[in-house]
């Protein structure tokens, strides 16, 4: 699976990218919502999944990023990877709470891929 991984904390981003790569996925990191939106506009169809933090500095947090991305890619699958539990899940998105294990990430990816 080709995954765009959006996380503003460099250490968390590195660990998350490594976890996803260890599961056999091609992972493309982005340091924030603005960078991720640019990548999605350039190569949106190339990504099978968006993994994003919710709270990020700047004008574009995870919820806004997903809303803007889905305007052009309504079938975009999303895993919100965050410390909060206050997001609405739908048929194309789920919440994975930080911190999590490799097995939890694998299970979340399997669940969202099956939707």
N, C-alpha and C positions, 0 to 999 in steps of 0.2 A: 504494500500500500504506500502511496506517496502522501506524506503528511506535512502540512505546514504547521510548525510549532511556534506559538507566540507567547513570549514570557519576557517581562522587563528585567527581572533579576538575573544577572549573568550566570551566577552559580546554579540557580534552579534551572535555567534554560539549558545549560551544559549537561546537567544530570538527566533532565527530561529527554533531551536529544539522544543521549547515550542509552537510556532505557528503551526508547522506541527503536533505536537502531539494533539493540540487542535482540529485539523481537523480530528482526528481519525486515524492518520497514525502511524506506528511503525518506529521510527526514530533512526538512529545509527550515532552518531557524529564522525567526524574526524577533527583533528586540522590542517591538511595540506595535500598537494598532495601526499607526500610519504606514510603517514599513510593510506590515502584513497586507494592508489594503492595496498598496502599490503592487505587491507580488501577485495578489489575487486578480487584479485588473490586467496584469501582464500575462499571467499563465493560469488563470482560475481553473480551467478544465483539467489542467495537469494534476491537480490535487484531489485525492480521494477523501481526505479528512482534514479538518481544521481542529487543532488542539490549542486552546487559548485560555490564558488567565482572564479573570474578569476585571480586577482592579489594576489599572496600569496608569502611570503618570501621563500627562498630555491630554489632548482633546478626545482621544478615541480609545475607550475601554473595550473590553471584550464583548459586552452586550451590543454596543453601538457598531463595533466591527462586524459582528454577525448579521445585524440588521442590514447594514449597507451591502455586505457581500451577498446576502440572499436576495437583494433586489435584482441582481443579475444572474445569480446562481441559486435558484430556489430549492434545489435538491442537495445543497451543500450539507454534509454531515459534520457535526460539531461535538467535541468533548470539551466542556468547560472544566478546566483544571484549576481549582481555586480553594481557598480556605473557607469560603462562605458556603452556606447551604440555602441561600435565598435567591435562586434563579428558577424560572419556569422551564421544566423539561418538556419537550415535544417529541414527535415521532422521529425527528432528525437530529436531536441533541440530547445529551445526558450530562450529568454532573459527576465529576470524579474529584473527591475532596483530597486536598493536600494534608499531610504527606500520604503517599501510597506506595505499595510494593510493586514489583515487576508483575506479579500475578494479577494484581488489581487492575493494572493498566491493560494487560492482555485480555482480561475479562471484559473491560469496558470497550475495547476495540472490537472484540467479537460481538458484543451486544449491539453496538452502533452499526456495524457492518451488516448485521442480519436484518436491520430495519429497512 
